[in-house]
Amino acid sequence: MKINFTSGRLNVKCIYMIKRPFWTKTIDTTWAKAPVLWLTGVRRVGKTTIAQSYQDALYLNCDLPSTREQLEDPERFYKSVTTSKIVFDEVHQLSNPSQLLKIGADAFPRLKILATGSSTLAATKKFRDSLTGRKRTVHLLPVLVEELSAFGIADLKQRLIRGGLPATLLSKELDSEFYAEWIDSFYARDVQELFHVEKRSGFLKLLEILLRHSGSLIELTNLCKYTGLTRPTVMNYMQVLQVTHAITTLRPYSAGGRREIIAQQKAYGFDTGFVAHMRGWKDLRNPDCGALWEHVVLETLMSIFGDTGIHFWRDKQQREIDFVIPQGRSVCDIVECKWNTDAFETRALTAFRDNYPKGKNIFCSPQITKPYSRKVSGFEITFANASDLRKILAE
């Protein structure tokens, strides 16, 4: 992965060659299933650099007027292509991107097309065709725990407070201006241009509140009160934030258990750096690390199960399981996250397993260097780090 960036006021210019094999393998595997692959993710997460790593592909930056002019006649363009792979970077900048992708998939099936953008395909009015059966999607996430060594990061706290966008990880110091500039660009390029959100201050206030309270239950009444927006507007803006991957919502898991929360969702911010920035954290205490560690574990789980296969569980006695992954009828794997291993306890696990007895029990902490299993209070529990989850959950 090649990264060129200037880090805010620091004017730090760096060139790195960093490979992200998990994502290139995921892209290659997914690309084999359909002619069009949509690589999505938030701004500056690394979509362009990964797309440019395919040196055997024709790369086109759709931000450029010359590229948009070149693609005005899609059929003529495709006939001129001599490679088997094409990359359309920032394809949503085109006036009719879905037509371009549809013609490529239908009329030129020998081609493999990789399209990138900050929003999910078919999320805006520009995409008039959902390309059903012709496309697959890969959601590129901030740098995962298992990727940190490639970025030269040995201290996990640096990943927590800076976040997982490559530019912030590779900067020489924490640059608060980067986060403010990112939010301005996010609104102008990914929100206003694509969704025509009218109330800028209300929208950004909503984002700020959700980031500051990331990992909490969503209280629509409070969101309306503190943003000055109506309930329908808040719900609409929440949908925009989810579509653009700025916010991930988790639904509560319930399959008939007693006294469970069944309606309220949780909202997580897309990156720990922005959560820490909105909370005004310049350094981290252990409770701060625990809250951010939960986000990092969620990102690892999302890289395995996607954006919709993960839930949380909570009952009316405030007992809670961080993450629940249904694995079939009456089988649920659960993942509990703690910064310190001595914070482990089984009160919530006992309540959950009274209702749903089948599935793996995983306790995830950065203090665990090698996974192991033992029985605690009658439960078989696997103790692991986030980088071990992929293998454990596949077994």
Secondary structure, 3 states (H helix, E strand, C coil): CEEEEECHHHCCEEEEECCCHHHHHHHHHHHCCCCEEEEECCCCCCHHHHHHCCCCCEEEECCCHHHHHHCCCHHHHHHHCCCCEEEEECHHHCCCHHHHHHHHHHHCCCCEEEEEECCCCCCCCCCCCCCCCCEEEEECCCCCHHHHHHHCCCCHHHHHHHCCCHHHHHCCCCCHHHHHHHHHHHHHHHHHHHHCCCCHHHHHHHHHHHHHCCCEECCHHHHHHHHCCCHHHHHHHHHHHHHCCCEEEEEECCCCCCCECCCCCEEEECCHHHHHHHCCCCCCCHHHHHHHHHHHHHHHHHHHHCCCCCEEEEECCCCEEEEEEECCCCEEEEEEECCCHHHCCCHHHHHHHHHCCECCEEEECCCCCCCEEEEECCEEEEEECHHHHHHHHHC
